Amino acid sequence: MNKKLENATQLYMFGIRDGHPREAVARYTGDRYTQHSTGVRDGAEGFIEFFEPFIQRNPIRDIRIIRSLVDGQYVFVHAYQSLNNGESEWVTTDFFDTDEDDKIIEHWDVIKAYTPSTPSGHTSVDGPTEIVDLEQTEANKEIVRQFITEVLIPGGDPTKMDDYISDQQYIQHNAEAPDGLEHFKRLTLAEDRPLNYHEIVLLVGQGNFVATLCRVTFMDQEYAQVDIFRLENRKIVEHWDNAEPVPPREEWANSGKF
């Protein structure tokens, strides 16, 4: 396993699932650990003071890494969490920055409740996981970058959507959206569309998968939005997403979500 990915994964699995936050943060993080999960302070002590009580509150922790990407210094992880035998179920999407020793030095996350069935019968996390087409990594990243900037950000042209999304297959894991490009078009082309993208904060890709962290607004509330795209033949064919409202600044324990 790639060392960067191993460190990010073990921070999750050894640190949280297996209940060793103090040992994990010492092993897998670098000289600094900048935190963007707004309820957690920066540094190793912030990680420990948050997760030690979390582990006590949730003695049964089923955590599974569903997808992971490594792109230069960055790692992305798409995970499922079930706490206390399904008392609560979550999807977590995490981006990690690493140092020259592959240790974790910065972390961004978006967390949302797990959806067991979408309108088209999918879940929040099911679907392909195999990374292929490694030679297409940079091209696929650029397709996603252009899709967001030229279609989804205000001032773009939503009618260009067909240039980026396949009209033959578009599998949708959003809790409220059916499969098919026509359904997404209807939402995006609406004059009063509730969801607007404003900035790409992070974009990480590997082969046929690209993950983005964006600053968006939904009904005038600021959100951190993660989108995961699977591409085939230079078109987006599958999409997973995760969104979390950005809390008021006075509730931040660090420098903020982004």
C-alpha positions as CSV (number, residue, x, y, z in Angstrom):
1,M,0.0,0.0,0.0
2,N,1.2,3.5,-0.8
3,K,2.7,5.0,2.4
4,K,0.6,8.2,2.3
5,L,-2.5,6.1,2.0
6,E,-1.4,3.7,4.7
7,N,-0.9,6.6,7.1
8,A,-4.3,8.2,6.3
9,T,-6.1,4.8,6.5
10,Q,-4.4,3.8,9.8
11,L,-5.3,7.2,11.4
12,Y,-8.9,6.0,10.8
13,M,-8.7,2.3,11.4
14,F,-6.1,2.0,14.2
15,G,-6.9,5.4,15.7
16,I,-10.7,5.5,15.6
17,R,-12.0,2.1,14.7
18,D,-9.6,0.2,17.0
19,G,-9.7,2.9,19.7
20,H,-6.1,4.1,19.8
21,P,-6.2,7.9,19.1
22,R,-3.2,8.9,21.1
23,E,-0.9,6.2,19.6
24,A,-2.3,6.8,16.0
25,V,-1.8,10.6,16.0
26,A,1.8,10.1,17.2
27,R,2.6,7.5,14.5
28,Y,0.8,8.9,11.5
29,T,0.9,12.7,11.7
30,G,3.8,15.1,11.1
31,D,5.2,18.1,12.9
32,R,1.9,19.9,12.6
33,Y,-1.7,18.7,12.2
34,T,-3.9,21.4,10.8
35,Q,-7.6,20.5,11.3
36,H,-10.6,21.7,9.3
37,S,-13.2,19.6,11.1
38,T,-14.6,22.7,12.8
39,G,-15.3,21.0,16.2
40,V,-11.8,19.7,16.6
41,R,-8.8,21.8,17.6
42,D,-5.6,21.8,15.6
43,G,-2.7,19.5,16.6
44,A,-2.4,16.0,18.1
45,E,-4.0,17.1,21.4
46,G,-7.1,18.3,19.5
47,F,-7.4,14.9,17.9
48,I,-7.0,13.1,21.2
49,E,-9.4,15.3,23.1
50,F,-12.1,14.8,20.5
51,F,-11.7,11.1,19.8
52,E,-11.2,9.7,23.3
53,P,-14.7,10.7,24.4
54,F,-16.1,9.7,21.0
55,I,-14.7,6.2,21.5
56,Q,-16.2,6.0,25.0
57,R,-19.6,7.1,23.7
58,N,-19.4,4.6,20.8
59,P,-17.9,1.4,22.0
60,I,-19.0,-0.5,18.9
61,R,-17.5,1.0,15.7
62,D,-17.7,-0.6,12.3
63,I,-15.6,1.6,9.9
64,R,-15.0,0.6,6.3
65,I,-12.9,2.4,3.7
66,I,-14.9,2.2,0.5
67,R,-12.7,4.2,-1.9
68,S,-9.4,5.9,-1.6
69,L,-7.3,8.0,-4.0
70,V,-3.7,9.2,-3.9
71,D,-2.7,12.2,-6.0
72,G,0.8,13.6,-5.3
73,Q,0.9,14.9,-1.7
74,Y,-2.9,14.4,-1.2
75,V,-5.0,11.4,-0.1
76,F,-8.8,11.1,-0.4
77,V,-10.8,8.6,1.6
78,H,-14.5,7.7,1.2
79,A,-15.6,5.8,4.3
80,Y,-18.7,4.2,5.9
81,Q,-19.2,4.3,9.7
82,S,-21.8,2.4,11.7
83,L,-21.8,3.1,15.4
84,N,-23.3,1.0,18.2
85,N,-24.8,-1.7,15.9
86,G,-26.4,0.8,13.5
87,E,-27.6,3.3,16.1
88,S,-26.2,5.8,13.7
89,E,-24.7,5.4,10.3
90,W,-22.5,8.0,8.5
91,V,-20.6,8.6,5.3
92,T,-17.3,10.5,5.8
93,T,-15.3,12.0,3.0
94,D,-11.8,13.1,4.0
95,F,-8.9,14.8,2.3
96,F,-5.4,14.6,3.8
97,D,-2.2,16.6,2.9
98,T,1.1,15.0,3.7
99,D,4.7,16.0,4.3
100,E,7.9,14.8,2.7
101,D,7.9,11.8,5.0
102,D,4.3,10.9,3.9
103,K,2.9,11.8,7.4
104,I,-0.4,13.6,7.7
105,I,-0.2,17.3,8.2
106,E,-3.6,18.7,7.3
107,H,-7.2,17.3,7.2
108,W,-10.5,18.4,5.7
109,D,-13.7,16.4,6.1
110,V,-17.4,16.4,5.2
111,I,-19.8,14.1,7.1
112,K,-23.4,13.2,6.4
113,A,-25.9,10.5,7.4
114,Y,-25.8,7.4,5.3
115,T,-28.6,6.8,2.8
116,P,-29.5,3.1,2.5
117,S,-31.6,3.6,-0.7
118,T,-31.7,6.4,-3.3
119,P,-34.6,7.0,-5.7
120,S,-32.9,4.6,-8.2
121,G,-32.1,2.0,-5.6
122,H,-28.5,2.7,-4.8
123,T,-26.9,3.6,-1.5
124,S,-24.6,6.4,-0.5
125,V,-21.5,4.3,-1.0
126,D,-22.1,1.3,-3.3
127,G,-20.9,1.0,-6.8
128,P,-17.5,0.4,-8.5
129,T,-14.3,0.9,-6.4
130,E,-11.5,-0.3,-8.8
131,I,-9.2,2.4,-10.0
132,V,-8.4,2.0,-13.8
133,D,-7.2,4.2,-16.6
134,L,-4.3,5.6,-14.6
135,E,-3.0,7.3,-17.8
136,Q,-6.2,9.3,-17.9
137,T,-5.7,10.9,-14.4
138,E,-4.8,14.4,-15.5
139,A,-7.3,14.5,-18.3
140,N,-10.1,13.3,-16.0
141,K,-9.1,15.9,-13.4
142,E,-9.3,18.6,-16.0
143,I,-12.7,17.5,-17.2
144,V,-14.1,17.7,-13.7
145,R,-12.5,21.1,-13.1
146,Q,-14.0,22.5,-16.3
147,F,-17.4,20.9,-15.5
148,I,-17.6,22.7,-12.1
149,T,-16.1,26.0,-13.3
150,E,-17.9,26.2,-16.7
151,V,-21.3,24.7,-15.7
152,L,-21.9,24.8,-11.9
153,I,-20.4,28.0,-10.8
154,P,-22.7,31.1,-11.3
155,G,-21.8,32.8,-14.6
156,G,-21.1,29.4,-16.2
157,D,-23.3,27.8,-18.9
158,P,-25.4,24.9,-17.6
159,T,-26.4,24.1,-21.2
160,K,-22.9,22.7,-21.7
161,M,-23.6,19.9,-19.3
162,D,-23.8,17.3,-22.1
163,D,-20.1,18.1,-22.8
164,Y,-19.1,16.5,-19.5
165,I,-21.8,14.0,-18.4
166,S,-22.8,10.9,-20.4
167,D,-26.3,10.9,-21.7
168,Q,-26.1,7.1,-21.9
169,Q,-25.3,6.4,-18.3
170,Y,-25.3,8.7,-15.3
171,I,-25.6,6.7,-12.0
172,Q,-26.6,9.0,-9.1
173,H,-26.0,8.2,-5.4
174,N,-27.6,11.5,-4.1
175,A,-30.3,10.8,-1.6
176,E,-32.9,12.7,-3.6
177,A,-31.8,12.4,-7.3
178,P,-32.7,9.6,-9.7
179,D,-30.3,8.2,-12.2
180,G,-30.1,9.9,-15.6
181,L,-28.7,13.2,-17.0
182,E,-32.2,14.6,-17.6
183,H,-33.0,14.7,-13.9
184,F,-29.8,16.6,-13.1
185,K,-30.4,18.9,-16.0
186,R,-33.8,19.9,-14.7
187,L,-32.3,20.9,-11.3
188,T,-29.3,22.7,-12.7
189,L,-31.2,24.6,-15.5
190,A,-33.8,26.0,-13.1
191,E,-33.6,29.7,-12.7
192,D,-34.1,29.5,-9.0
193,R,-31.8,26.5,-8.5
194,P,-31.1,26.2,-4.7
195,L,-27.5,24.8,-5.0
196,N,-24.7,27.0,-6.3
197,Y,-21.0,26.2,-6.4
198,H,-18.5,29.1,-5.7
199,E,-15.0,27.7,-5.4
200,I,-13.1,24.5,-5.8
201,V,-11.0,24.1,-2.7
202,L,-9.4,20.7,-3.4
203,L,-9.4,18.4,-6.4
204,V,-7.8,15.0,-6.2
205,G,-7.8,12.3,-8.9
206,Q,-6.5,8.9,-9.6
207,G,-7.4,7.1,-12.9
208,N,-11.1,7.0,-13.4
209,F,-12.0,8.7,-10.1
210,V,-11.9,12.4,-9.2
211,A,-12.9,13.9,-5.8
212,T,-13.5,17.6,-5.1
213,L,-14.1,19.7,-2.1
214,C,-16.1,22.8,-2.9
215,R,-17.5,25.9,-1.2
216,V,-21.2,26.0,-2.1
217,T,-24.4,27.6,-1.0
218,F,-27.7,25.8,-0.7
219,M,-30.8,28.0,0.0
220,D,-28.3,30.7,1.1
221,Q,-26.6,28.5,3.7
222,E,-22.9,27.9,3.1
223,Y,-21.9,24.2,2.8
224,A,-18.8,22.2,2.4
225,Q,-19.6,19.9,-0.6
226,V,-17.6,16.8,-1.6
227,D,-18.3,15.2,-5.0
228,I,-16.8,12.0,-6.3
229,F,-17.0,11.4,-10.0
230,R,-16.3,8.2,-12.0
231,L,-15.4,8.8,-15.6
232,E,-15.4,6.6,-18.7
233,N,-14.3,7.7,-22.1
234,R,-13.9,11.3,-21.0
235,K,-17.4,11.6,-19.6
236,I,-18.8,11.5,-16.1
237,V,-20.9,8.3,-15.7
238,E,-21.3,8.1,-11.9
239,H,-21.5,10.5,-9.0
240,W,-21.5,10.3,-5.2
241,D,-21.8,13.4,-3.0
242,N,-21.6,14.5,0.7
243,A,-22.5,17.9,2.1
244,E,-22.2,19.5,5.5
245,P,-23.4,23.0,6.6
246,V,-20.6,25.3,7.7
247,P,-21.4,26.3,11.3
248,P,-21.2,29.9,12.5
249,R,-17.6,31.2,13.0
250,E,-18.1,31.4,16.8
251,E,-18.5,27.6,16.9
252,W,-15.2,26.9,15.2
253,A,-12.4,25.3,17.2
254,N,-9.9,26.0,14.4
255,S,-9.4,28.1,11.3
256,G,-12.6,26.8,9.6
257,K,-14.0,24.3,7.2
258,F,-11.7,25.3,4.3
